[in-house]
Each structure stands twice: as C-alpha cells, then as structure tokens.
Amino acid sequence: MKADLLFELGTEELPPKVLMNLSDALVEGMQKGLGEHKLTFGQVDSFAAPRRLAIIVKSLEIRTPDTESVSWGPPVKVAFDADGNPTKAAQAFASKNGIDVSELSDKVESDGKQDKLCARRVETGKNTTSLLGGIIEQTLAALPIPKRMKWGDSKEEFVRPVQWAVLLFNGETCKEHILGVTTGNISQGHRFHGSGDIVIRSPDSYEQQLHDGFVLASFDKRRALIKDGVSTLAKGVGGNAVIDEALLDEVTGLNEWPVPLIGRFDEAFLSVPSEALVSSMKEHQKYFHVVDSQSELMPAFITVANIVSKDPQQVIEGNERVIRPRLADAAFFYKNDARVSLHERREQLKKVVFQEKLGSVFAKTERVATLAKRLSVEAGADPRLAYRAGQLCKSDLVTDMVGEFTDLQGVMGRYYALNDGEDPQVADALLEQYMPRFAGDMVPATAVGAALALADKLDTLVGIFSIGQQPSGSRDPFALRRASLGLLRIIIDRKLDVDLRAAIEVSASQFKLEDEALQTICKQVLAYILDRFKSWYKEEGFSTEIYLSVAPLNLGNPLDIDARVNAVAAFSLLAEADDLAAANKRVSNILTKQLGTKTPEPMNISLLVEPAEKALAESITGLASLSVPLLEDRDYTRVLQHLATLRDPIDDFFNEVMVMVDDQALRNNRLSLLSDLRTLFINVADISQMDSKK
C-alpha cells in the first residue's frame, strides 16, 4: 500500500538568499533517507516560504519491503555421517539459525556447485511511520547551514528558531520530537492576515489551506507571480522592469503573500549615474528599477509588499519617503567625490592595505601600471594609456560612493575619470579591469581594458603565491581560481598572443624575491593558471585525454594551447585517430626504453633497407616539409589531418620491419626514424596520451 507524506517545519523568518538552497537540500535529504530504507515513492513537491520549509512525497510505501536472508552451512557430506545422522557441524548450524536438528534434512539446497545446508529467513518490513522521525532528523542535521543558532533554553540548533512542525502520513498525524517541538497537524498562516492556527487535513489540502491563510507556499508560484506583477506595473508607466534573477529570488524569499506596487522618485536624481541609483534601490531596499525603450533609467521603482493594504497608496508613499534620502545620499556622494580627481586620490591609497605582506593598494597600482604597459603590446593598446589606467585603477576605492556601495568599484571609476578629463579609453579600462566577474560575463571590450585586466589579475596571483597563500582544497579567499579563468577567457576570447611565462616573470620581478624563489613562484603560478584549462575543456565536452595530450608540451601561450587542443579534438574524430594514438604510444615506449632522454643521431637514408621503412621515411620527410608553414600559422588542425595519412605506412613498418635487430647501425637508424616520426606529432601534441589501451 502507498500513501502521501507531508512534512512542514515552521520557523522564524528564514534567510531569503539561502531559502531555495535549504529547500533543495531538504528534498534531496528526504529522498536519500527514504531510498536507504528501500522505500519507493512518486512525485516529490517542495514548498519554501519565509517562515516554513515543507515537502510532500506522493505514493510513499507504508512499510519497507520484506527481505530474505540466506545462510549457507556445511556441504551435505560434512553435515551428515554415513548413517545420515547430523554431525557436530550440522548441529552448530542448526543452533545458530534456530532450526530443529530433525528438520536439517529438509534444509538442503545447491549453491550451484554442491549441495549444502541452507537456512532462509524472511524478515518482515518495518512500518514507514516508525522511520520518519530518524529520516527527518538526519536530513535536517545535514542541511547546508554555515552557522546554526540556539534559542531560549533549548539545546537544539537550527538556522532560525523552530516554532511548529507538521507531519502527516497515511491519513494519520505522526508524533515526533524534532528540533524542540512535537510534530502535529497544526500550521500557521500569514503573520498579519492569517486567522491563527490552521489544522491541516491532509497532504492534498495543504497548499490550498495555506493559500486560504494568505500564504502562497510554493516558491516557484510566488516567484512567477512577482515577476509577472513587476513586469505589468512597469509596462503601465511605459517602461520595462529590469528583473535581476538573484534579486527576484531574494524578494520571493522575503514574502509569503507578495503584492507588487510601483512608486516614483524625483527626476532630479537622474543626474546621478544610474548605476548608483540602481545599487541604492536594489541593495538597500530590494526594489526593481524601470527603464525606457532606450534602456535609460526612469524615475520609478517597484517594491513588493508582504501585505494586502486597504490603502496601497500609503504603502507606496511610505516607500517613496524611504528611498528619497537614499537617493539623496547617492547624489551627495557623487557631487562630493567629483571635487577630487582620481589622480589626487592616489595618495590615500598608501594608507589602504592590499595585503599585510604585500603592502598598500598604492604599491599594487604601481606594479599593475608597469605590467599593463608591458602587456599593452600583446593587447594592441597604447602603452601610455595602459600605464595611466594602471595608476588610476584603484582610486575609486577611497571615494564615498564606493565606500557605501562596494559593488560600484570600477563603475564609478569610469564616471570619475571622465569627469576628470581622462582619455575615454582610460575611463573604460577602469570599468573593464574587473571583467569577467563571473562565468559567462563579458570580457573587456577595449584593448586598454584587456591589458589592465590581465595586469591586475596577474599581479594578484603572483603576489599571493609569493607569500605562500595560494588556494588549498576549496579554500580560495583571494578568488585566484576566478582570476585565472578570467585571464584565460580574456586571452582566448580576444585572441591575444600572450606568452604567460614571460608576463608572469615580469610581474614577479616587481616583488622582492630571491632568484630561486622567483623561478619557483613563476612555475607555480603558470601551472596553476593553465590547470584551469582542465575544467574549461571538460565543460566544453572534451575528454580529459585531449587536454592531457597538449599539457606535457610545457607551453606558456594560452592561445597556442587552445589552438592545439581544438585541433586534437577534431583529430580524435577521424577514423585513423585510435590507430595512430596506439602507434604513437608504441613508439614512445620503444624510444623511452632504448634511448631514455638521449637524442638519437640524425637518420641516415643510406641505411634504410626494407621497403616499408623507406616508404615511412619518405612520408615523414614530405610531411615535415609540408607542416612547417602550417605550424608557423598555428594551423594545427590541418597538420594533424595530413599526419593522419601516416596510418598505413606506420602499420606496414611495424608489420614488416624489426626495430631491435642485432646490427647496431640499423637498429640506431630505425630508432632515429621513429624519433622523427614522434617529433612530427609532438610538434602539435602527444597523441599517445589518447591511447585508451595505455
């Protein structure tokens, strides 16, 4: 038999930004716990609102399945003597399994090899109700809660104080003691609109009963209602709502009964950079902003109330009164900041610590400026502008605006640079230095911005590695993984021909390092950055072997590495790929065993005897000449396409020619031939790494 399960945990207001993570973890934990008891079930519905987490499991078995245990005993010839009487071994088996000795003759089965004594026992399944308390406790204990809290005199800990719990199954109210409360069938409606206790009749009635109590329990339904309501209100004033997904999730987590309302602010505030106004509305008030058809900010905002007001206009006016001083602060900060140039603010950076062992932010800007100037060549930027951008890149950190709205760093730098009369390319670079901020974000659109972004990220990487604070495990306080991926994204997306090894050395030379330490740090940083390629190509669907075929070449140019990896990926789809990978593996093993790290003598054409080795040598010579211009153009795909024609000559060689002959001269010459063959491929990648049989 099967029945529906409802579990609801009622609390004080849960943190809105983690509400869905908690809900997802609750579902995952309950499913795992039920599965561990071999309980089958149907659809699982989750509910997450400011004061509750809930789950409904449809068609859950009311008891665990019966299980059969099998205990094998001694073989028949050992269990019974010549007269058919049970031996001591058989008697011990009977005692262990609770079988009467007289019944042993009926307990004989074949295990597939011989007849043995066998005891089978069926264990009756347990009632699901008896397991629910343990499953729920285990699930709640495993929820991703960084910091748990206690309340009152209770020893229980949870993300917020627990107020009630509902547990219904198989038409009954289950009593379990969970996080300091006893489960029952009584829930609560809206804190203000609700009429007190709600006696939940069944899992089927749960959502509707809460709805009647002014609680829209489904997170997805609340989210959709808010999104639709906000969009409709914006269109009503001739605009479009800008709906940030993270803000939408947060607002959904703040409201049980969402009511979108639109308000306005003084148009005079539009003289302030729109990003500052948006940040003020979004971060402090959780408002959605509205733009016109030209994507220009309109003097309107949309808030989401958690109550149905008899006089909504009062609620709107209250929010307008709240936002006015916030926007006034932003306007004051902007006007006040604009009085002091970014260049003048550099002195203040000397008092701001970048990292205790690495000195001030001012010192960082000096290093970044020098490095940006060096990288301007590869980025195609004006060295003078790149250097200037490096000098000014952190000056906005000491402005009032960025001090209040930290997410505006770089954004305000651009505005203030334009206000100071700096070159527009420098101003744009101050914004672009932080790009890409996250996966999928844009890379710098300008050459100066690319040079500055590379320099800033490289300086941080080298500096942190130089003081031994590189990431370990999941710990990455300086976001070096993101910085490394950002570096690679900029180089690949903008097709910048950057020798990272040389750039890292320039960066490292600006820190006070001994020669040995400097070389060690440079190797570590390069390896760390390029190691990000593993996850990069995995996300693109490439097998690990494809990247590993390029990694051993010890390259330092990401653009070159990317070209090789893509060429190998295309090569791997050819019919000849597997055979050539296996052949390269065989060649590599022979050369390693016979030559080690020694370089063989040049191949002597006059020592070629067999037709197969002559044919292979001729093919290698022709392809080596053909590959030269292609390698110079980094057309590695065409190089490997040409090399694919070597499959038959290589097969013929190994089928008809013995490499390790007694004649030392012939043997050495054939090893030289194989070395030339391997060099052809190594010029692009070590495709022996792709051999699945290695």
Secondary structure, 3 states (H helix, E strand, C coil): CEEEEEEEEEECCCCHHHHHHHHHHHHHHHHHHHHHCCCCCCCEEEEEECCEEEEEEEEEECECCCEEEEEEEEEHHHHECCCCCECHHHHHHHHHHCCCHHHHHHCEEECCCCEEEEEEEEECCCECHHHHHHHHHHHHHCCCCCCCECCCCCCCCECCCEEEEEEEECCEECCCEECCEECECEEECCCCCCCCEEECCCCCCHHHHHHHCCCCCCHHHHHHHHHHHHHHHHHHCCCEEECCHHHHHHHHHHCCCCEEEEEECCHHHHHCCHHHHHHHHHHHHCCEEEECCCCCEEEEEEEEECCCCCCHHHHHHHHHHHHHHHHHHHHHHHHHHCCCCHHHHHHHHCCCEEECCCEEHHHHHHHHHHHHHHHHHHHCCCHHHHHHHHHHCCHHHHCHHHHHCHHHCCHHHHHHHHHHCCCHHHHHHHHHCCCCCCCCCCCCCCHHHHHHHHHHHHHHHHHHHHCCCCCECCECCCCHHHHHHHHHHHHHHCCCCCCHHHHHHHHHCCCCCCHHHHHHHHHHHHHHHHHHHHHHHHHCCCCHHHHHCCHHHCCCCHHHHHHHHHHHHHHCCCCCHHHHHHHHHHHHHHHHHHHCCCCCCCCCHHHCCCHHHHHHHHHHHHHHHHHHHHHHCCCHHHHHHHHHHHHHHHHHHHHHCCCCCCCHHHHHHHHHHHHHHHHHHHCCCCHHHHCCCC
